[in-house]
Amino acid sequence: MSERMIRERVPTPVRAVVGRSSRTLGRLTAASRILPGLLICGGQRCGTTSLYRALSQHPAMLKPVFHKGVHYFDTGYRRGLSWYRAHFPTKAAAQRAADHTGLVPVGFESSPYYLYHPLAAPRFARDLPGVKVIVLVRDPVERAWSHHAHEIAREFEDIDDFETAIGAEPDRLFGVEERLRADADHYSFDHQHHAYLARGRYTDYLEPLADQVGRDRLLVLDSGEFFSRPEDAFERVLRFLGLPWIGEFAFSRHNARGRPSPMPDALRRRLTDHFEPYDARLADWLGGTPSWRR
């Protein structure tokens, strides 16, 4: 039985207690733990979980000890670096991986909100010097559609109609980013969960991210290509990380969220037109036209 299946059979209250105990032990041993060299920062609903699970199969990649997204640099920064270190493997575990592979292991995590929170990139650029960042992008119309379904399923959204929800987005987000920048302790539920169209304007986030970490340490992947030609896309990821292809990898799609009915054609055309200038700018990051525009 897999580790994931075992976790899913453990009652939620028990998992919560185990998680707290694990992180408490981690904080006590923080000095002996690694920090990540790779962050998968988004975009949300763009295949980050699928990439995370593929990378987790590589013997030189060291994932967090309890869950994939730590959310330190966005919503948990006040907890401190020792708390963050508590989520990662020990240096002894990293040494064992190095001895086994002959490679320098890379710790990593995946927190898609890092791409969107205005303080996240300056924080990890400062605290993780040299960190590499991967961002996946997909058709922003489909991304928004999937995002809305995801928030409804999680009971984080009370506007069931997608068109109504995107109509409410400007009021929900008005002035929020400015408040997040001005007050490090400010939190916005709407910004984290209801930015359906905003999150598909990818270059608005990629450009400041590159300013922080350097464009050479930022890899942008088209998720359409990742799912249609996973081996080719994964080879690019490994080259970016300076790692060889070791062993066999299973590629699968996770967290896909369907809808009971299709998006109305008129709405799809309107949103496709809305994203056209953003997609045009994105071509420079992908080295060609995005897959959804071909």
C-alpha positions in Angstrom: 0.0 0.0 0.0 1.4 3.4 -0.9 2.2 6.1 1.6 -0.5 8.3 0.1 -3.2 5.5 0.5 -2.1 5.0 4.1 -2.5 8.7 4.8 -5.9 8.8 3.2 -7.1 6.0 5.5 -6.0 7.8 8.6 -8.9 9.9 10.1 -8.4 13.7 9.6 -8.0 14.5 13.4 -5.3 11.9 13.7 -3.5 13.3 10.6 -3.7 16.8 12.1 -2.1 15.6 15.3 0.6 13.7 13.4 1.3 16.7 11.3 1.7 19.0 14.3 4.0 16.5 16.0 6.1 16.1 12.8 6.5 19.8 12.5 7.3 20.2 16.2 10.1 17.6 15.8 11.2 19.4 12.7 11.5 22.7 14.4 13.6 21.1 17.2 15.9 19.7 14.5 15.8 22.7 12.1 19.5 23.3 12.1 20.0 19.8 10.7 17.5 20.2 7.9 17.9 21.4 4.3 16.3 24.3 2.6 14.8 23.9 -0.9 16.7 24.7 -4.1 13.5 24.6 -6.2 10.1 26.1 -5.9 7.1 25.2 -8.1 5.3 28.5 -7.8 2.2 28.1 -10.0 0.2 28.8 -11.8 -2.8 27.5 -9.9 -4.8 24.8 -11.7 -2.0 24.5 -14.3 -0.6 21.1 -13.5 1.7 21.9 -10.6 0.6 18.7 -8.6 1.3 16.5 -11.6 4.8 18.0 -12.0 5.4 17.8 -8.3 4.6 14.1 -8.3 6.7 13.4 -11.3 9.7 15.1 -9.7 9.1 13.2 -6.5 10.0 10.0 -8.3 13.6 11.3 -9.1 16.0 9.9 -6.5 17.9 13.2 -6.2 14.8 15.3 -5.6 13.8 15.7 -1.9 10.2 16.6 -1.3 8.8 18.1 2.0 8.3 15.5 4.7 4.5 15.9 5.1 2.7 17.8 2.3 3.7 19.3 -1.0 2.8 23.0 -0.4 4.3 24.7 2.7 2.9 28.2 2.0 5.6 29.8 4.0 6.5 32.8 1.7 2.9 33.8 1.2 0.7 33.2 4.2 3.0 31.7 6.8 6.0 34.0 6.8 5.6 35.2 10.3 6.3 31.7 11.6 10.0 32.1 10.8 12.6 30.2 8.9 13.0 27.4 11.5 9.3 26.6 11.0 9.9 26.4 7.3 13.0 24.2 7.6 10.9 21.8 9.8 9.1 20.7 6.6 12.1 19.4 4.8 14.3 16.3 5.0 17.4 16.2 7.2 20.9 16.8 5.9 21.6 13.2 6.8 18.8 12.1 4.4 20.2 14.4 1.7 23.7 12.8 2.2 22.2 9.4 1.8 20.6 10.5 -1.5 23.9 11.9 -2.6 25.7 8.7 -1.8 23.1 6.7 -3.6 23.0 8.8 -6.8 26.3 10.5 -6.9 24.4 13.8 -7.4 23.8 16.9 -5.3 20.2 16.4 -4.1 17.6 19.2 -4.6 14.9 19.9 -2.0 11.7 21.3 -3.4 8.1 22.2 -2.7 5.0 23.4 -4.6 2.9 26.3 -3.4 1.1 27.9 -6.3 0.1 31.0 -4.4 3.8 32.1 -4.3 3.4 33.3 -7.9 0.6 35.7 -7.0 1.3 37.0 -3.5 3.1 40.3 -4.0 5.6 39.7 -1.1 6.4 36.0 -1.8 9.1 36.5 -4.5 11.1 39.2 -2.6 11.0 36.9 0.4 12.3 33.7 -1.2 14.8 35.6 -3.3 16.2 36.9 0.0 15.9 33.8 2.1 16.8 31.2 -0.6 19.7 32.8 -2.6 20.2 30.8 -5.8 16.8 29.2 -5.7 15.3 28.0 -9.0 11.6 28.5 -9.9 9.3 26.7 -12.2 6.0 28.1 -13.3 3.4 26.2 -15.4 0.9 28.1 -17.5 -2.2 26.9 -19.4 -5.1 28.3 -21.4 -6.2 31.1 -19.0 -9.8 30.7 -19.9 -9.8 27.0 -19.0 -7.7 27.9 -15.9 -10.3 30.3 -14.6 -13.1 27.9 -15.4 -11.3 25.1 -13.5 -10.3 27.5 -10.7 -13.9 28.5 -10.0 -15.1 24.8 -10.0 -12.2 24.0 -7.6 -13.2 26.7 -5.1 -16.9 25.7 -5.2 -15.9 22.0 -4.5 -13.8 23.2 -1.5 -16.8 25.3 -0.3 -14.6 28.4 -0.6 -16.9 30.1 -3.1 -20.6 31.0 -2.6 -21.2 32.4 -6.1 -22.1 29.3 -8.1 -22.4 30.9 -11.5 -19.0 31.4 -13.1 -19.9 34.5 -15.1 -21.3 36.2 -12.0 -18.2 35.3 -10.1 -15.8 36.9 -12.6 -18.1 39.9 -12.7 -17.7 40.2 -8.9 -13.9 39.9 -9.1 -12.9 43.6 -9.6 -14.8 44.6 -6.5 -13.5 41.6 -4.5 -9.9 42.5 -5.4 -10.1 46.3 -5.3 -7.1 47.7 -3.4 -6.2 44.3 -2.0 -2.7 43.9 -3.5 -1.8 47.4 -2.2 -2.8 46.3 1.3 -0.8 43.1 1.0 2.3 45.0 0.0 1.8 47.6 2.7 1.1 45.3 5.6 3.1 42.1 5.9 0.4 40.6 8.3 -2.6 41.4 6.0 -4.4 38.4 4.6 -7.1 38.4 1.9 -9.3 35.4 1.3 -10.6 36.9 -1.9 -7.0 37.4 -3.2 -6.1 33.8 -2.5 -9.2 32.1 -3.7 -11.3 34.4 -6.0 -8.8 35.9 -8.5 -10.1 33.9 -11.5 -9.2 36.2 -14.4 -6.3 38.0 -12.7 -4.3 34.8 -12.3 -4.4 34.1 -16.0 -2.6 37.4 -16.8 0.7 35.4 -16.4 3.2 37.9 -17.5 2.0 40.4 -14.9 3.5 38.0 -12.4 6.4 36.5 -14.3 8.1 39.9 -15.0 8.4 40.9 -11.3 9.4 37.3 -10.4 12.2 37.4 -12.9 13.4 40.7 -11.5 13.7 39.1 -8.1 15.4 35.7 -8.9 16.8 36.3 -12.4 15.4 35.1 -15.6 18.0 32.4 -15.9 16.7 30.8 -12.7 13.1 30.8 -13.9 11.6 28.1 -16.2 8.1 28.6 -17.7 6.4 25.5 -19.0 3.3 25.3 -21.2 1.1 22.7 -19.3 -0.6 21.7 -22.6 2.8 20.5 -23.8 3.6 18.9 -20.4 0.4 16.8 -20.7 0.7 16.0 -24.4 4.4 15.3 -24.4 5.4 14.8 -20.8 8.8 13.1 -21.5 10.0 16.1 -23.6 8.8 18.6 -21.0 10.3 16.7 -18.1 13.6 16.5 -19.9 13.6 20.3 -20.0 12.9 20.4 -16.3 15.8 18.1 -15.5 18.2 20.1 -17.8 17.1 23.2 -15.9 17.9 21.5 -12.6 21.2 20.1 -13.9 20.0 16.5 -13.2 20.2 13.4 -15.4 17.2 11.2 -16.3 17.5 8.3 -13.8 15.0 5.5 -13.8 11.4 5.4 -15.0 8.8 8.1 -14.4 5.0 7.8 -14.4 3.2 10.9 -15.7 -0.4 11.4 -14.8 -2.8 14.2 -14.5 -4.0 15.1 -11.0 -6.7 17.4 -9.6 -8.5 17.7 -12.9 -11.9 19.4 -12.2 -14.8 18.9 -14.6 -18.0 21.0 -14.9 -21.5 19.7 -15.3 -22.1 21.9 -18.4 -19.8 23.6 -21.0 -18.9 27.2 -20.9 -21.3 29.3 -23.0 -19.7 30.1 -26.4 -20.2 33.9 -26.1 -18.5 34.0 -22.7 -15.6 31.8 -24.0 -15.1 34.2 -26.9 -15.2 37.2 -24.7 -12.6 35.8 -22.3 -10.4 34.6 -25.1 -10.3 38.1 -26.5 -9.6 39.5 -23.0 -6.5 37.3 -22.6 -5.1 37.9 -26.2 -2.6 40.6 -25.3 -1.4 38.7 -22.3 -0.9 35.5 -24.3 1.0 37.5 -26.9 3.5 38.7 -24.2 3.7 35.1 -22.9 5.2 33.9 -26.2 8.5 35.5 -25.2 8.7 33.3 -22.1 7.7 30.1 -23.9 9.9 30.6 -26.9 6.8 30.5 -29.2 3.0 30.8 -29.3 1.2 29.2 -26.4 -0.3 25.8 -27.2 -3.9 27.1 -26.7 -3.4 29.9 -29.3 -2.1 27.6 -32.1 
